[in-house]
């Protein structure tokens, strides 16, 4: 028996959770198929998921297909929860992409397929809802070939679509040979010589599917079960087994973290190599902290069961790793766990209701951010406000409902604003010398700030001798530089620049005989951590910065006769169409639009296009905000831009 870790992905409402229920029922894991509308599905276990009828958190269930054990991961379909999908992709052996036979290829479908192809994850496509009125599986198949990938292999035909009697008739389409021959020279030669056998064709199909070169397409209905047997046959025969040496070094990746009934952390991990046992001590994370595994459960036939170990290829829940975080490598680090989707580009302020405990709210938000590392928290101690970054308005509603239902906390939110960044426009340099010219710190720090290419990050360099003072002081300066750049001159993060230390100096520790350490005459890390923000902000002020706003690339498909009404609205929203193409009665516009206006465009598009317009958008880049309109962000640090206020705030903090 071999293992397969399978992801179910789709645009929202395509029916992937219903397909998961059907697969579990067909495998004998559940006796009755749950309904999304009734709120009794196996994988949507959160009360909020059952109420809203959408998947919010990824869920893992297991079932057997003959000699294959499938760990199936149901993922969210709504774009606001794309971070959940991101974490799952890194642990998959294969995927099923679900497309509705009624709605067809949707914007999120395109985003998901592009990512699956980029990561070369073997993928089957399932055209669902062929029994629904308005189903058009043949047209959807053509749209898949045109809008997703041309490398599709239809695995059969559909009879009586749009009726309760709709069924899927398995059988390779004649076009399959053309698609497969494009990737196989021997098959192409046999094709030309007319010597291709059925076994040869099936073998080529399996081999190319496992290499993610082609994508078999099935059709059916999760509601009636039509076509599901053919799909399970494809899952069993065409997707690759989980690899990994159980006797090799321990190596795994954490893709989900939740809290147990007692508040303990539970990590969901995919093991790629080795065997992890209870009571093993393993390093994890970038800091390579160590923890002892106190309990393990593995997934088996629809549930998770306690076990003494988890071997390579399997997914398990792990207890005992208190400091574990999503994305952490367990044991031997694998390749870096990268981000496949853009980070959040929106931010809002959480407003506690009357009587809400602010400390309890902060703890609850910290726990939510812990489960979703792409949700960033920023706390303003002076105003006692917490900012949360997110993807969209639905995510905001879910956070609000989660705080109410799981933590009993009543909150509202301020208006959502875009998350901008700042970039230096020139070079700037500043220095302050030990206890001179108003410098109250026993430290000398000189820094120069230079621009750096977008995406390069913050680089810290030295133009002073490393041995000129204790290494701990250099480390204090570097760490403080990186922290301080979280808020630039206008309050936004400065993500890309080079900071060079040009001057250094310190007061040595007292070394006279029989004399103890005297803080008033000897430098400590506090001096360098306190002085660095003042020097860095002065250097940044001299360099100057420009606020850049997040821009989404957009793709709008709409009836051609609605273009006259659509273009003025795009102009008002500062959307810039870069290409416009007309295809018969429809037109396609592609360009860029500020992230701040995407939600408004989504709301207005149906009215402007008689409900026929389709919008696809995703973060693309940061662009300079129009001069005079650059937004300011309220500071949550001690404000090193105001020396008097900064020193006063620092004194108060130390006093506390």
N, C-alpha and C positions, 0 to 999 in steps of 0.2 A: 504493500500500500504506500502510495506517495502523497505528498502534501502539495496544496496549491493555495496561496494567499491571493484572494480575488477581490477586486474592488468593483462596486456597482456605482456608476457615475451617470449624471444626467442633468439637464436643465430642470428647474423646479416644475413639478406637476407632470413630468413625463411618465411617472409610474414606477420608479425604481424601487421604492419601498414595497409597493404591491408585488413587484416581481420577486423581491426578496422573500416575501411571505409565500408566494407560489412555489419557489424553489425549495423552501423549508418543508412545505406540505408535500411536495412530490418526493422528497427524500425521507419522509416519514418522521421528521423531527417534531412537527406540530400536527394535531388532529384537525384543527379548524383554521382556515385562513383568516387572518385579522384584516380589518379594514381601516384605512387611513381616516376616512370620514367618521367611523365609529370610535376611533382612538384606541384600538386594542391590538395594534401591531406588535410584533416581537422585538423589533429593533428601536422603534420610537418609544423609549421607556420614560422619558421625561414628561411630567405633567403638561408642560408648556408645548411640547411637540404634539401631544395628543390633542390639545385644545386647538392649536393653530393648523394642524394637519400638514406640517412641514418637518423635515429632518433638520435638527440644529447641531447635534453632536454625532460624530461617527460612532457606530456600534459594530461589535464583532459577534458573529454567530458561526457555528460549525455544523457541517453535515457531510455525509458520505455519498459519493457517486461511484458505486461499484468498488473499484480498488483505489479510488482517489478520495482523500479527506480534504474538504474545502473549508478554509477559514474565510468566510465571506464578510466583507466590510461595507456596510451601507453608509454612504456619505451624504452630506447636505447638497441640495441643488440650488439653493438661493445664493446669488452672488455675494451677499453680505457675509456669508459664512464660508468663503473660499479658503480661509486659513485652515479650517478643518480638513478640507480636501487636500490641501498642500501637504499636510503632515502624513496623510495616508499614502500618497503616491510613492514615497521613498521606501515603502515596505512591501509593495505589491510584486507578484509574479505575473499577473495578468489582470485584465479589466474587461467589463462589459459596459459599453456606452449605450444608454437607453435613449431612443428618439421616439417621440409621439407620432403616430401615423396621422393624427389630425392636425396638430400644430406644426409638425415638421421640424426642421433644423432651426434652433433658437440661438440667440447670441451666446448664451453660456455653453451650448453644445460646441460651438466653434472654439471657444476658449479652452475647453477641456480637451478636445481632440488635438489642438495644436500642442498642448502640453504633453499629452500622452505620446505623440509622435516625437517630440523633442527628446523625451526621456526614453524613447524606444521601448515602451511597455506594450507587450502583445495585447491586442484589443479586438474583441468581437463587438459587433453592433447589433442591437436588438430593436427592431421597429415595433413598438408596443401599440396597443389600443386599436388593432385592425378591426375589432368588432364594433367600434364606436361609429355613430352616424357622422358622416363627413370624412371617414378614413380614406386616405389616398396613398396606399403603400408604394405603388409604382412611381408616383410623382415624388414621394419622399426619398425613394431610392435614387432617383435622378438628382435630387437636391443634395443628397449625401455625396454623390460622386462629383458634383459641381462645386459644392461649398465646403466640404470637409476634406475629402481625399479621392483621387481618381482610382486608387488601388483598392477597390472594393470587389469582393467576390460574392455575388448573390448565391445563397445556399438553398434557394427554392423559390416557389411562386405562391401567390395568395389567391384563394378562391372566396368569392362572396364577401369582399371587404365592405365594411359599413353595416353588417348585419350580425345578429347573434350566432349565425351559422358560419361566420368567417373562420377559415382554417388555413394553415400553412402546409404546403405540399413540398417536402424536401426533394432536392435534386439540383445538382450543379448546373448553372446556366452555361450556355455555349460561350459566353463572354469570359468565363473563368479562365479558359485556356490562354486567351490573349493576355490577360492580366498577369498570370503566373509566368508565362513565357518571357515577359519583360525582365524578370529577375533571375532567369535560369537558362544558361546557354544550351545545356544538354536538352532541356525540355523544348527549347525553341527549335533545335535541330530535329528532334523527334516530331515536333509539330509540322515542320516543313516536309518531313518524309512521311507524315501521316502514320506514325507508329506509336502514338501516345496511348498507353493503356490506362484503364481506370485506376489501378493500383498506383501507377506512376503519378497520376494526377493528384490522388489523395495524399500521397507521400510529399509531393511538392507543396501542396496546400498547407499541410501540417508544419513543414520545415519553414516556409516563408511566413506563416502566421507567428511562429515562435520567435522569429527574427524581427517581428513588427514591420515586415515589408508589405504585407497585404492585410486586409481586414474583412473577414467573412461577415456577411450580413444575413441575419435571421429576421423573421417577422412572426408576430403572434399576439396573444392577449394574456396579460397577467391575470385578468379577471376570470376568463373562461378556461385558461390553461392551454389554449391553442398555440402550437409552435414551441411550447416550453420544453417538451421532450427533445426536440431537435436542438434547441439551445444547450440543454444539459449535455447532450452528446458532443456538441462542439467544445464545451468547457472541458469535458473529460479527455477528448482526443486531440484537440488542437492547441491548448495552452500548456506552457512548460511547467514542470514540477519545480517545487522550491529546492534550491541547491543549498550547499553548505556541508562542511565536514564536522560531524558531532564530536570527533576526537581532536579537532583543531583548537586553537586559542579561542577563548570566550570573546565574542564580539556581537553586539546587538545595538539596536536603535530604539529609543523611546519616542512613540508617536502620539501618545495621549497620556494625560495625568488627570486623575480625579481624586476626590476625597471619599474615604470609607465612612461608615456610620459613626465611628469614634473620632472622625476628623483626621485620620491618618492618610498619608499619601499612598495612592495605588498607581503604579506605572504600567502602562501597556507597552510591551516591547516585542519587537521582531528579532529573533536570534538568527544571525547570518552564519555563525561559526561556533563550534564548541558546545559544551553542555554546562548549564548553570544549575547549581544545586542549592537547596536550603542550607543555610549557615555559611555559604561561601561569602568571602569578602571580595568585593570587586570595585575597581576604580571606575568613575564615571564623570562625564562633563569635561569642559575645557580646563577646569582647575584640577582635574583628576582626583577629586575627593573620593574617599572610600566609604563604603557602606556594607552592612551585612544583610543578606537576603533572609528574611524571617519567615516568609510564606510564598508559595507559588501556586497559581491555578492556570490550567491550560484549557483551551476551548475544545469541546467534544460533543457532537450531536445536539447542537442547539443551546448548550449552556457551558459554563466553565466549571471545571472540577479541580479539586485540590490535588497536587502531585508533589513529589519530592524533587523533581527536576524538570527542566525544559531544554530540549536539544535543538540543534541548528535546524532552521526551516520553520519552526513553530512560532506562534504568537502566544504570549502569556501575560498574566497580570502578576506583578511583583510587589511585595510588601517589604518594608524595612529601610528603603532608601529615602530617608527623610528630606534630603536636599536635592532630589532628582528634579530635572526640568525637561520639558518637551524639547526634542531634538538632541538630547544628550546621548553620547555613545557610551555603551556599557562594555567594560573590558577593553579590548584592543580597538582603537578608533578606526572606523571605516572611512571612506571618503567623506569629505565635509558635507554636512547636511545643509544643503542650500535652500534658498527661497525661490520657488518656481513662479510665484505670483507677486504682484506689487504689494508693498506695505500699505496700511491705511492712509488715506489722504484727507480725512476729516477729523474734527475734534469738537467736543462739546463739554460743558460744565455740568456736573451732577449737582442738583439742588435738593438737599434733604428736606423732607416734609416736616411739619410741626411735630415736635416731640421725638424726631429721629435722632438716635445716638450717633454722633459724627464719628466717634472712634469705631463703633460697630460697623458703620458704613465703610470706613476706610479698610477695615479688615476684610469685609465682604468683597469689595472691589479688588483688593489685592489677591484674594483667592480666585476670583474670576479671571484676572490677568494671568495668574499662575497656570490656569487651564488653557489659556489662549495667549501665547507670548506675543502675538501681533497686536494685541490690545495694550496700548501703552498708558500708564498712569503718570500724572504730574500733579504734585500736591503743593498748593500755595499755603505755607504755614501762617503767613501774615493775615490773609483774608479767610483762612480756613476753608479753601475751596479745592475740589479735586477735578482735574481735567481728564477725560478719557478719549483716546483715539479710536476710531472705528471706520467701517467700510460704508455704512449707509443707514438710512432711517429705520429699516426693519430691524437691524441689529440693535439700534437704540431702544426700540420697543421691547425686544427680547431681554436686554439687560434690565430694563425697568421691571418687567414681569418676573424675571428670575430673582431680583433683589426682594420683591414683594413676597414671592411664594416660598423661596428657600431660606430667606433670612429675616422675613417679616419687616422689611424696611421700605418705607414709602418715599419715593424720590420722583422728581421731574427733571427735565433737562432744559438748558438754554438752547438758543438757536445754534444749529450746527455750522461750523466755520471751517474753511480749508486749512490744512496743515502746510504752511510754507517753510522755506529754508532761506538761509542767507549765504551769500557767497562774497568773499573779498573781491574788491575791484582793483586793488593795487597792493603794494607792500607797505608794511608799517612796523616800526621798531620802538621799543620802550625799555627802560632799565631803571631800577631803584636799588640804591646802595645801602648796605647794612647800617641802620640807625642814622641815616643822613637825610636831610631835606624833607623832614616830615614822615620818613619811613619808620614806623614804630616796631618793626620786626627785626630780629637778629638774623638777617638773611640778605643776600644780594641776588637778584634775579633780573636777567635781561632776556627779552624774547623778541623774535622777529616773526611776523606772519606774512606768508606769501600765498597767492592763489594756487589752486591745484585743479586738475581736470575733474569734471563731474564723475562721481562714482569711484574716485581714487581713495576716499577716506581721509582721515587725519593722520599725518606722518609727523612724528616728533624726532628732531635731530639735535645733535650737539656740535657746537663750535668751540666748546671748552674742553679741557682735559678731563677725562672720566675720573682720574685720580685726584682732581683738585679739591674734592670734598667727599664725604661718605656717600656710597651709592644710594642709601635710603633717602637722602635728600633729593637726588636726581629723580628717583622713583616718585617721591611726593610731588615734585613739580610736574612730571609727565601725567600722573593720574589726575592731578587738579586741572591741568590744561584740558584734558579730554572731558572732564566733568563740566568745566566752565563753558566749553564750546556748545553745550546743550542749549545755551541762550546767548545769542549774539547781540548786536547793538539795538536791534528792533525786537528782541525777545525770542527769535526763532533759532532753531539749531543751525550750526555751521558745520555741515557734514564733510566738506572737502577743503582742506588747506594743509600747508606745511608750516609747522611751528618749530623754529630753531632757537635753542638756548644759546645766547651770545655772551652772557656774563653770569658768573656764579661766585659765591663767597659765603662764608659762615664763621661763627665764633666757636672755636674749639671748646670741648668739654674741659672743665676745671681739672687740673692734674696736680695741684700743689699737695705736698705731703700732709696727711691727716686732715684734708679738707674735702668735704662732701660735694656732691653735684649742686651747682647753683644755677637754677633756671634763668635767673635774671641776667646771667653773664654767658650762657651757653645756648647755642642754637638747638632747636628741636624740629621735628617734622611739622609741628604746628606753625612755626614761623614761615616755612616755605609754602605750606597749604594756605596760609592766610594772605601772603604777599602775592602769590602767583595770579589770582584773579584780577587784582588791581593792575598789574603789569600787562597781562594779556589783553584786557579790555582797552587799555590805553593804546597798545600796539594795533589792535583791531580798529580803534577809532581813527588812528592815523592812516590805516590802510583803506578804510571805508568799506562798507558792505552794501549789496543790493539785494532786496527781497525778491525771491523767485517763488512763483505760485505753481502748484501742481497742475499739469495739463493732461487731459485724457485724449487719446485718439478715439474718434468716433466713426461709426459706419451707420448711415441711415439709408434704409431702403423704403421707398414710398411711391405711391402713384405719381406719374409724371405731371398730371394736371393739378397736383397739390404743391408743386414746387414754388409757385408764386407766393403762396401763403407761408411756406416754410422758411424761405430764405431771409425775410426780414426778421423773423424771430431768432434765427441763428445769429444774425448780425447783432441783435440786441443782447444776446447772451455771450457775445464776444467769441462765438464759434467761427472758425475760419475753414470753410470747405477748400480742400486742396485739389481734389479731383471730383468731377461730376460726369457720370456716365448714364446714358439712357439705353434701356433694353426693352423695346416694345412699349408697353403701357406703364412700366416702372422705371424709376431712376435710382441711381446709387450715388450717394454723396459720402466722401471720406475726408476727414480733416482733424482738427484739434479744437478742444473746448476746455475752458477752465473747469477744474473739478468742482468749484463752488456752484456751477450752473448745471451740472449734469442732472441732478434731481429735478430741477425745474423743467429741463428739456424732456425728461421721461414723462412728467406729468402733462405737458402740453402737446406732445407728439400725437396721441390718439385723436384729440380734437382737431388738429391741423390736417390729419391724413385720413379722416373718416374711419379711424380705428384700424387702418391697414398698414400704418407705418411700423417699422421695426428698427430698434436702436440697439447697437452693440457698442460698448465703450469700455475702456480699460486705461489705467494709468500708463503714461508713456514717458513723460519727462517733466522737468521743471523749467519754466520760462520766466524771464524778468517780468515782474508785475508792472503795469503801467505807472509811470511816474505820477506822484501826487495821489495815487490810490493804494499804495502799498500798505497793507494792514500792519498795525502794531500788535504785539502780543504781550500781555501783562507778565511781568517777571515774577518768578516764584523762588528766585535765589535771594541772596543778601544784597543784591544790586551793587556790584562793583563799579558801575558807571557813575555812582554818586559816592565819592570817597568818604564823606562825613557819615552818610547814612550806612554805608557798608561797615565801617569800623564800629559804629554804634551797635548795629545788628550783630556783628561778630562778638562784641563784648557781651551782649545779652545772652547769646547762644552759649558762650563759654561759661557764663555765670550760672546758666541753668544746668 
